[in-house]
Amino acid sequence: MMFQWPLLSPDVLLQAYQDVEDPLYVAEKDNRYHTFRRVLRELGPAQGRTLLDVGAYCGYFLDVAREAGFRPEGLELSRWAAGNARGLGFTVHGLPLRELAAKGLQYDVVTLWDVVEHFADPREELKAALKLTRPGGRIYLSTIDAGSLLARLMGGQWPWLMDMHLFYFGRRTLATLLEEVGFRVTDVRTYTHIISADYLLRKVGASFTPAAPVLDLVRRGVPSSWSIPFNLGDNMLMAAERPL
């Protein structure tokens, strides 16, 4: 496990997350839907179950979950993103996870897609997630895998080393933390993102600046609509349940 030090103060972090706007995320909307429809299969039949998506952002996973028959709500701190999600007709809580847990709400399923790495205090946040998960309910998390072969080979050039990522877990450390706060881990596997060829080439160019001019030429010749399943083994999906 790795982490940033020193961390920004909680108030500064909260303000930063509330102010986030990301038009590129919207530009990748179709591929976000493809990614979420793919991962939704891991959740099993909806059967009208309630679902809380933590870090719901613009509401795309909420939309996919609703289509499948879940009764979803979101939690999102970004005012811009939460506004987009509410525009799709969803209840979106705009307060920190611990504050929502204090209200006594519980859900059958809690999801955190690419969220746990942004928590300044992952242990306390996952304790809150446990409170929000009904006994017998399940939690699903995706995050980058700092223990993966690719992360170890690339070292300081690993592209997921970003200012916005505060904690970096390996499979063992994340599973241990989930077990310590009260969950029982049931499954661990790699996580696949669906991304456009244009997005992929932009990200690779940003990570390997010497190759950026060549990649920019390639990007101009590749249809931006091409969708690519992207899985290099350094993103993981973990499922756990709250015991009865």
Backbone bond lengths (Angstrom), bond angles and torsions (degrees), N, CA, C in turn:
res aa  C-N    CA-C-N  psi(-1)  N-CA   C-N-CA  omega(-1)  CA-C   N-CA-C  phi
1 M - - - 1.456 - - 1.515 109.10 -
2 M 1.320 115.69 140.24 1.461 121.93 176.75 1.525 108.30 -127.10
3 F 1.329 115.56 158.93 1.461 119.25 178.25 1.522 109.75 -155.13
4 Q 1.318 115.25 158.04 1.456 121.18 176.28 1.526 109.72 -77.68
5 W 1.336 115.10 146.75 1.461 119.99 174.45 1.521 109.39 -154.10
6 P 1.315 118.36 131.76 1.474 125.76 -1.23 1.523 111.12 -79.17
7 L 1.331 115.35 155.52 1.456 121.32 175.60 1.521 109.78 -83.74
8 L 1.319 115.41 151.59 1.456 119.85 171.50 1.529 109.26 -67.14
9 S 1.313 116.58 160.32 1.461 120.18 179.56 1.529 109.64 -67.73
10 P 1.344 117.78 153.17 1.473 120.61 179.58 1.525 112.97 -54.74
11 D 1.312 117.76 -39.55 1.467 120.57 -179.44 1.523 111.75 -65.50
12 V 1.319 116.31 -40.73 1.476 120.15 179.44 1.522 110.07 -66.87
13 L 1.341 117.06 -41.86 1.461 120.48 178.83 1.522 111.20 -63.71
14 L 1.331 116.65 -44.31 1.464 120.26 179.87 1.517 110.59 -59.84
15 Q 1.324 116.79 -44.65 1.460 120.34 179.41 1.522 110.93 -62.34
16 A 1.344 115.85 -40.90 1.464 119.79 -179.60 1.526 111.01 -62.87
17 Y 1.334 117.30 -43.19 1.461 120.19 179.87 1.526 111.23 -68.74
18 Q 1.312 117.44 -36.18 1.461 120.12 178.90 1.523 111.83 -65.73
19 D 1.328 116.93 -28.64 1.466 121.24 -175.29 1.533 113.63 -92.14
20 V 1.330 117.55 -2.12 1.471 120.36 -175.09 1.524 111.31 -64.31
21 E 1.329 114.87 134.59 1.467 122.79 168.94 1.521 107.12 -135.33
22 D 1.330 117.66 139.12 1.459 121.14 -173.85 1.527 110.80 -144.77
23 P 1.326 117.65 81.28 1.472 120.04 179.66 1.529 113.44 -59.57
24 L 1.349 117.94 -27.20 1.456 120.22 179.52 1.523 110.73 -64.43
25 Y 1.334 116.87 -32.31 1.461 120.81 177.18 1.530 109.82 -62.00
26 V 1.327 116.12 -41.58 1.462 121.04 178.96 1.525 110.33 -67.44
27 A 1.334 116.18 -37.34 1.466 120.05 179.00 1.528 111.55 -62.52
28 E 1.346 116.79 -26.13 1.458 121.99 178.59 1.532 111.93 -95.86
29 K 1.322 117.10 19.89 1.464 121.85 -172.77 1.521 113.19 -52.62
30 D 1.308 118.34 -49.16 1.470 120.58 -176.71 1.518 111.37 -59.75
31 N 1.331 117.21 -41.14 1.459 120.42 -179.15 1.526 111.55 -73.02
32 R 1.339 117.06 -30.65 1.474 119.33 173.76 1.534 109.23 -61.87
33 Y 1.315 116.17 -42.10 1.471 119.84 178.15 1.539 110.47 -62.74
34 H 1.337 116.64 -41.79 1.467 119.79 178.19 1.522 110.48 -60.97
35 T 1.327 116.66 -44.34 1.465 121.22 179.33 1.516 110.94 -60.64
36 F 1.327 116.59 -46.94 1.463 120.33 -175.72 1.529 112.05 -70.63
37 R 1.332 117.59 -35.24 1.465 118.67 176.56 1.528 110.72 -65.74
38 R 1.309 115.75 -32.66 1.462 120.30 178.48 1.531 110.63 -68.30
39 V 1.335 116.76 -46.96 1.462 120.01 -176.16 1.527 111.72 -75.49
40 L 1.320 117.13 -22.44 1.465 120.38 -179.70 1.532 111.25 -59.34
41 R 1.329 116.62 -28.19 1.475 120.33 -179.96 1.529 111.12 -60.18
42 E 1.340 116.97 -27.36 1.465 120.35 -178.16 1.528 111.83 -69.82
43 L 1.336 117.16 -19.69 1.458 120.92 -174.66 1.526 112.87 -83.58
44 G 1.323 118.41 -11.01 1.456 121.08 -178.94 1.520 111.89 78.71
45 P 1.330 117.54 -175.07 1.463 121.57 -178.37 1.526 112.01 -59.89
46 A 1.314 115.71 140.72 1.470 119.92 -178.12 1.530 111.46 -69.19
47 Q 1.319 116.62 -53.54 1.462 122.88 177.78 1.533 112.61 50.91
48 G 1.330 114.71 34.46 1.462 119.28 176.83 1.510 114.67 71.90
49 R 1.342 117.98 14.14 1.457 120.18 -178.00 1.531 111.52 -66.73
50 T 1.325 115.86 148.61 1.456 121.28 175.62 1.526 109.24 -80.42
51 L 1.326 115.84 148.43 1.465 121.02 -175.73 1.522 109.43 -144.28
52 L 1.313 115.71 135.83 1.462 121.71 172.78 1.517 108.08 -115.86
53 D 1.336 116.79 121.45 1.455 121.76 176.36 1.525 107.99 -100.58
54 V 1.315 116.34 108.58 1.467 122.26 -179.76 1.523 108.31 -83.75
55 G 1.325 116.07 126.35 1.458 119.95 -172.76 1.514 109.80 77.04
56 A 1.321 115.27 45.51 1.469 121.29 -173.35 1.518 113.43 -67.61
57 Y 1.300 116.85 -17.64 1.463 124.21 179.48 1.533 110.84 51.84
58 C 1.303 118.92 -121.39 1.466 119.97 -173.83 1.521 113.72 -85.60
59 G 1.328 117.25 4.10 1.459 120.65 173.29 1.510 115.59 90.05
60 Y 1.324 118.43 12.58 1.460 119.47 -175.34 1.526 111.74 -68.92
61 F 1.343 117.46 -40.80 1.464 117.73 177.05 1.527 110.95 -68.29
62 L 1.323 117.58 -36.22 1.462 120.75 175.64 1.526 110.08 -56.93
63 D 1.319 115.97 -41.47 1.462 121.00 -178.84 1.531 110.74 -65.39
64 V 1.328 115.95 -43.11 1.467 120.47 178.81 1.530 110.23 -64.84
65 A 1.336 116.40 -42.08 1.467 120.25 -179.93 1.525 111.11 -65.24
66 R 1.315 117.08 -39.21 1.474 120.52 178.15 1.522 110.47 -64.34
67 E 1.322 116.67 -42.73 1.465 120.65 177.69 1.528 111.10 -56.60
68 A 1.332 116.59 -35.49 1.463 121.03 -176.05 1.527 112.91 -81.87
69 G 1.343 117.06 -11.52 1.458 119.42 178.07 1.514 115.78 110.55
70 F 1.344 117.68 3.80 1.462 120.43 172.94 1.533 109.70 -75.72
71 R 1.328 115.36 163.73 1.462 121.86 172.14 1.528 107.08 -110.63
72 P 1.342 116.74 88.56 1.459 120.22 -169.21 1.527 114.23 -95.57
73 E 1.338 114.08 148.43 1.454 123.94 167.92 1.526 107.17 -130.99
74 G 1.324 115.98 162.24 1.456 119.09 -179.37 1.516 112.49 -124.64
75 L 1.313 115.01 162.37 1.455 122.92 168.19 1.518 106.71 -127.33
76 E 1.314 116.77 124.72 1.462 120.23 -177.54 1.524 109.99 -150.90
77 L 1.331 116.57 127.71 1.458 121.57 -177.87 1.528 112.30 -85.52
78 S 1.320 117.95 -31.81 1.468 120.29 179.53 1.532 109.80 -64.72
79 R 1.312 115.96 119.60 1.467 119.83 -179.09 1.529 110.46 -62.89
80 W 1.318 115.72 -40.34 1.465 120.62 -179.80 1.525 110.61 -63.07
81 A 1.340 117.65 -49.23 1.456 121.24 -177.49 1.532 111.38 -68.01
82 A 1.343 116.29 -41.92 1.463 119.50 179.30 1.520 111.06 -61.34
83 G 1.328 116.28 -36.56 1.466 119.87 176.68 1.513 111.89 -62.35
84 N 1.337 116.40 -39.78 1.468 120.08 176.53 1.521 111.09 -63.22
85 A 1.332 116.96 -42.67 1.465 120.79 -178.85 1.526 111.13 -67.52
86 R 1.315 116.38 -41.54 1.473 118.82 178.25 1.521 110.85 -64.68
87 G 1.332 116.02 -29.51 1.455 119.64 176.81 1.520 113.05 -65.08
88 L 1.343 116.66 -19.61 1.461 121.17 175.59 1.526 112.11 -88.12
89 G 1.328 116.29 0.56 1.455 120.79 174.92 1.521 115.37 96.10
90 F 1.340 117.41 20.30 1.459 120.22 -176.12 1.523 112.49 -104.03
91 T 1.322 115.27 150.38 1.450 121.20 167.18 1.520 107.68 -76.18
92 V 1.316 116.93 122.27 1.466 121.49 -179.50 1.522 108.22 -129.21
93 H 1.316 115.72 117.85 1.460 121.70 -179.83 1.527 108.63 -82.88
94 G 1.314 116.49 126.69 1.457 120.82 -176.95 1.515 112.98 -103.32
95 L 1.321 117.42 42.47 1.456 121.00 -177.89 1.522 109.53 -134.10
96 P 1.324 118.12 160.03 1.463 120.39 -179.01 1.518 112.38 -59.15
97 L 1.322 115.24 155.16 1.457 122.44 -174.49 1.526 111.84 -57.56
98 R 1.324 116.47 -42.98 1.466 119.48 -177.71 1.529 111.66 -64.45
99 E 1.327 116.60 -33.57 1.469 119.77 178.97 1.525 110.48 -70.31
100 L 1.330 116.98 -37.77 1.462 119.34 177.71 1.523 110.27 -66.80
101 A 1.340 117.68 -40.50 1.461 121.09 179.75 1.523 111.14 -62.06
102 A 1.325 117.15 -32.05 1.463 121.32 -179.27 1.523 112.40 -67.28
103 K 1.333 116.64 -17.07 1.463 120.38 -179.80 1.530 112.43 -79.59
104 G 1.330 117.60 -9.01 1.463 120.92 176.60 1.515 114.95 84.90
105 L 1.322 118.37 9.49 1.467 121.11 178.45 1.527 109.88 -72.64
106 Q 1.336 116.34 148.89 1.457 120.88 174.93 1.525 110.07 -140.09
107 Y 1.343 114.57 150.58 1.461 121.38 -176.01 1.528 109.24 -132.96
108 D 1.332 115.30 156.12 1.463 120.63 176.94 1.525 111.79 -72.39
109 V 1.332 115.75 -34.37 1.463 121.72 -177.68 1.532 108.27 -135.40
110 V 1.331 116.26 136.25 1.465 122.23 172.85 1.524 107.39 -124.14
111 T 1.327 116.86 129.90 1.466 121.06 -179.92 1.518 109.96 -119.92
112 L 1.324 115.76 143.92 1.464 122.41 175.44 1.528 107.25 -136.96
113 W 1.328 115.72 92.29 1.462 120.36 -178.40 1.526 109.04 -90.74
114 D 1.317 116.30 112.76 1.473 122.29 178.52 1.529 110.83 55.29
115 V 1.319 115.85 49.67 1.471 121.50 -175.63 1.522 112.66 -121.79
116 V 1.336 118.19 -42.27 1.460 120.61 -169.36 1.526 112.31 -60.84
117 E 1.334 117.49 -26.60 1.465 120.11 178.82 1.523 112.70 -70.13
118 H 1.335 116.57 -12.82 1.466 121.01 -179.88 1.526 113.12 -94.85
119 F 1.319 118.18 -6.58 1.457 121.13 -177.72 1.523 110.62 -76.34
120 A 1.327 116.25 132.70 1.466 120.40 174.73 1.521 111.40 -74.94
121 D 1.329 117.65 -23.35 1.466 122.34 178.67 1.527 107.84 -138.74
122 P 1.344 117.49 79.19 1.465 120.12 -174.91 1.526 113.86 -57.12
123 R 1.325 118.24 -36.27 1.462 120.23 -178.75 1.528 110.74 -61.72
124 E 1.325 117.12 -49.05 1.461 120.16 -178.44 1.528 111.57 -66.86
125 E 1.321 116.48 -36.65 1.467 119.67 179.76 1.533 110.69 -67.70
126 L 1.323 117.30 -39.25 1.463 119.60 179.04 1.523 111.34 -73.44
127 K 1.328 118.20 -28.21 1.464 120.19 170.60 1.527 109.90 -61.48
128 A 1.337 115.69 -41.13 1.465 120.19 177.26 1.525 110.63 -64.95
129 A 1.338 116.65 -40.12 1.465 120.40 177.99 1.521 110.66 -62.49
130 L 1.339 117.36 -35.46 1.463 120.70 177.41 1.531 110.09 -63.16
131 K 1.321 117.49 -43.57 1.462 121.22 179.12 1.528 111.19 -62.11
132 L 1.329 116.13 -32.53 1.460 120.90 -178.24 1.526 113.02 -81.47
133 T 1.323 117.06 -10.77 1.458 122.14 -179.85 1.530 108.46 -98.92
134 R 1.313 116.63 122.73 1.472 118.76 -179.35 1.524 109.63 -66.07
135 P 1.342 119.42 153.16 1.462 121.26 174.49 1.537 110.60 -54.56
136 G 1.312 116.11 128.90 1.454 121.03 -175.39 1.520 112.72 89.91
137 G 1.334 116.83 -8.62 1.461 121.33 178.72 1.518 111.75 -80.92
138 R 1.329 115.51 175.30 1.460 120.14 -172.43 1.518 111.24 -130.42
139 I 1.343 114.21 152.55 1.455 122.24 175.65 1.528 108.33 -123.88
140 Y 1.327 115.99 141.49 1.460 122.39 178.69 1.519 108.22 -128.72
141 L 1.335 116.55 129.39 1.453 121.57 -179.61 1.521 109.93 -129.42
142 S 1.319 115.76 140.79 1.466 120.13 166.19 1.526 107.35 -120.27
143 T 1.313 115.25 144.57 1.463 120.53 177.55 1.520 108.38 -162.92
144 I 1.309 115.98 167.63 1.454 121.14 176.86 1.522 109.58 -71.72
145 D 1.336 116.05 149.38 1.463 122.16 -173.68 1.528 109.60 -110.15
146 A 1.340 115.51 100.62 1.464 120.64 -177.60 1.518 112.38 -71.08
147 G 1.334 117.38 -13.89 1.455 120.97 177.95 1.511 113.71 -94.48
148 S 1.330 117.11 2.32 1.464 120.75 -177.57 1.522 111.16 -69.86
149 L 1.329 115.61 159.57 1.462 120.93 179.20 1.528 110.79 -60.42
150 L 1.345 117.12 -42.54 1.456 119.95 -178.57 1.526 111.37 -62.43
151 A 1.337 117.08 -43.45 1.464 120.29 179.58 1.522 110.90 -61.64
152 R 1.329 116.75 -40.52 1.464 120.36 -179.06 1.526 111.01 -69.35
153 L 1.327 117.02 -38.95 1.463 120.23 -179.25 1.527 111.90 -68.94
154 M 1.341 116.41 -38.19 1.463 119.96 -174.86 1.530 112.44 -84.37
155 G 1.327 117.21 -23.66 1.461 118.91 178.20 1.512 111.95 55.93
156 G 1.342 115.52 -127.64 1.465 120.81 -177.70 1.512 114.35 -68.26
157 Q 1.341 118.27 -9.43 1.462 121.40 177.60 1.520 112.49 -93.49
158 W 1.328 117.34 -1.04 1.468 120.38 178.40 1.524 108.85 -58.56
159 P 1.333 119.09 122.26 1.470 120.80 -170.84 1.523 115.01 -67.17
160 W 1.359 117.39 -13.82 1.462 118.34 -179.78 1.528 112.93 -84.02
161 L 1.328 117.98 0.87 1.463 120.45 175.06 1.525 107.89 -78.31
162 M 1.327 115.85 96.03 1.461 122.27 -173.89 1.522 110.29 -130.26
163 D 1.323 115.96 154.45 1.467 120.58 177.74 1.521 112.04 -58.02
164 M 1.327 116.65 -32.91 1.467 120.20 -174.96 1.528 112.38 -77.12
165 H 1.328 117.95 -12.94 1.458 121.81 179.46 1.519 109.08 -96.54
166 L 1.320 116.11 117.37 1.463 121.36 -173.47 1.517 112.67 -95.62
167 F 1.334 117.84 -35.63 1.460 123.02 179.98 1.520 109.89 -129.19
168 Y 1.331 114.94 140.31 1.464 122.03 -179.88 1.527 108.42 -124.04
169 F 1.318 116.11 114.68 1.457 121.55 -177.54 1.520 111.18 -102.41
170 G 1.329 115.06 151.88 1.453 121.93 162.70 1.522 107.19 -98.31
171 R 1.318 116.67 175.04 1.468 119.69 -178.67 1.532 111.55 -60.40
172 R 1.328 116.57 -42.95 1.463 119.79 -176.29 1.528 111.09 -68.00
173 T 1.331 117.08 -42.49 1.461 118.68 -176.06 1.528 111.69 -70.11
174 L 1.336 117.66 -37.58 1.458 119.12 178.90 1.525 110.74 -69.73
175 A 1.323 116.52 -41.25 1.470 119.92 178.06 1.525 110.57 -62.42
176 T 1.326 117.03 -41.30 1.461 121.09 178.91 1.517 110.93 -61.79
177 L 1.326 116.78 -43.98 1.459 120.21 -179.60 1.527 111.04 -63.97
178 L 1.329 117.35 -43.85 1.464 120.25 178.39 1.524 111.30 -60.41
179 E 1.321 116.75 -42.59 1.466 120.65 179.11 1.531 110.52 -65.36
180 E 1.320 117.26 -39.21 1.465 120.47 -177.53 1.523 112.56 -66.92
181 V 1.339 117.95 -32.25 1.468 118.80 -179.60 1.527 112.05 -84.92
182 G 1.360 117.37 -8.49 1.459 118.90 174.31 1.509 116.99 125.55
183 F 1.329 118.85 -3.88 1.458 121.71 176.58 1.531 110.32 -84.52
184 R 1.333 115.54 164.41 1.461 122.25 171.12 1.520 107.99 -120.13
185 V 1.318 116.75 114.14 1.468 121.46 -177.23 1.522 109.68 -69.60
186 T 1.330 116.04 132.40 1.464 121.36 -176.68 1.519 113.48 -116.42
187 D 1.334 117.87 -19.46 1.465 118.48 -176.76 1.525 109.58 -161.94
188 V 1.335 115.88 143.81 1.467 122.99 174.36 1.524 107.34 -139.96
189 R 1.312 115.93 131.65 1.467 120.32 178.08 1.519 109.12 -155.71
190 T 1.322 116.81 176.13 1.469 119.26 176.07 1.522 109.78 -77.95
191 Y 1.320 115.44 160.59 1.457 122.62 -176.33 1.527 108.02 -120.73
192 T 1.318 116.57 131.91 1.461 122.07 -177.19 1.518 110.90 -106.66
193 H 1.317 116.06 127.75 1.460 122.21 171.80 1.528 108.84 -98.34
194 I 1.324 116.57 143.04 1.470 121.50 170.29 1.522 106.43 -101.19
195 I 1.319 116.70 120.76 1.463 120.94 -177.01 1.525 109.67 -133.10
196 S 1.313 116.42 160.17 1.456 121.02 177.28 1.524 109.71 -80.59
197 A 1.330 115.54 154.38 1.460 120.27 177.00 1.522 110.32 -59.48
198 D 1.324 116.95 -37.86 1.457 121.11 179.66 1.525 110.90 -62.55
199 Y 1.334 117.12 -44.94 1.457 121.85 -179.35 1.530 110.29 -63.79
200 L 1.338 116.49 -43.29 1.453 120.95 179.98 1.525 111.44 -60.42
201 L 1.321 116.55 -46.92 1.460 119.85 -178.14 1.524 111.72 -66.85
202 R 1.327 117.33 -34.70 1.470 120.53 175.72 1.526 110.95 -63.32
203 K 1.346 116.25 -45.58 1.461 120.47 -177.80 1.528 111.30 -66.66
204 V 1.329 116.61 -41.45 1.460 119.68 179.22 1.527 110.06 -65.53
205 G 1.331 116.05 -40.54 1.456 119.75 178.55 1.514 112.86 -63.61
206 A 1.338 115.99 -34.88 1.468 119.68 178.56 1.520 111.42 -70.31
207 S 1.337 117.25 -30.28 1.464 121.30 -179.01 1.523 112.32 -83.80
208 F 1.328 116.53 -31.38 1.467 120.77 -178.30 1.529 108.14 -122.95
209 T 1.303 114.44 78.27 1.478 120.26 -172.57 1.530 114.32 -57.68
210 P 1.353 120.44 -33.74 1.474 117.52 177.79 1.528 113.49 -60.13
211 A 1.344 115.27 -29.40 1.465 119.20 -178.74 1.520 112.45 -90.22
212 A 1.322 118.01 -3.12 1.466 121.27 -173.65 1.530 113.42 -57.21
213 P 1.357 120.52 -44.87 1.479 118.85 -179.80 1.526 113.06 -60.00
214 V 1.338 116.27 -40.42 1.471 119.79 179.63 1.526 110.09 -67.55
215 L 1.315 115.43 -43.73 1.463 119.47 -179.37 1.524 110.88 -65.11
216 D 1.313 117.17 -32.84 1.461 120.46 178.05 1.528 110.45 -65.48
217 L 1.332 117.21 -38.85 1.460 120.58 176.25 1.528 110.65 -65.14
218 V 1.330 116.38 -42.56 1.467 120.15 178.25 1.520 109.74 -62.23
219 R 1.325 116.15 -42.28 1.469 120.69 -177.60 1.527 111.08 -60.07
220 R 1.312 116.77 -36.76 1.467 119.92 -179.60 1.527 111.89 -68.82
221 G 1.323 116.36 -24.27 1.459 119.31 -178.23 1.514 114.32 -96.53
222 V 1.334 116.89 -4.29 1.463 120.72 -177.82 1.524 109.32 -105.12
223 P 1.314 118.73 131.02 1.468 120.47 177.79 1.531 111.02 -55.90
224 S 1.313 116.01 124.78 1.462 120.18 -177.09 1.523 112.07 -65.50
225 S 1.335 116.94 -17.93 1.463 120.68 -177.78 1.532 113.13 -81.18
226 W 1.337 117.22 -9.54 1.459 118.98 179.84 1.519 110.19 -61.37
227 S 1.332 116.16 129.45 1.462 121.83 178.19 1.519 109.42 -105.68
228 I 1.334 115.76 136.29 1.463 121.08 -174.17 1.526 109.55 -128.72
229 P 1.347 118.56 124.45 1.471 119.83 170.04 1.527 108.52 -69.14
230 F 1.315 117.39 121.10 1.463 121.75 -172.46 1.526 109.19 -116.90
231 N 1.327 115.87 114.33 1.457 121.05 -178.81 1.526 108.25 -152.26
232 L 1.340 116.28 103.15 1.458 121.73 178.35 1.526 111.30 -105.56
233 G 1.340 115.27 14.15 1.451 119.28 176.66 1.509 115.40 83.89
234 D 1.339 118.17 2.15 1.465 119.51 -177.76 1.527 112.74 -108.28
235 N 1.330 116.14 18.09 1.456 122.19 168.57 1.526 107.44 -124.82
236 M 1.318 117.07 136.46 1.462 119.71 -176.92 1.519 111.32 -124.33
237 L 1.325 114.51 153.76 1.459 123.71 174.35 1.518 107.28 -119.73
238 M 1.329 116.33 126.52 1.459 120.92 -179.38 1.524 109.12 -124.61
239 A 1.323 116.26 134.70 1.466 122.03 177.80 1.515 108.48 -117.98
240 A 1.340 115.50 143.10 1.460 120.64 179.04 1.526 108.11 -148.92
241 E 1.318 115.78 162.65 1.465 120.10 178.18 1.519 109.99 -127.86
242 R 1.336 114.84 153.70 1.449 120.10 172.64 1.522 107.70 -90.18
243 P 1.317 118.67 117.75 1.463 120.46 -177.37 1.527 112.01 -58.87
244 L 1.307 116.62 151.64 1.469 122.09 177.28 1.519 110.64 -67.22
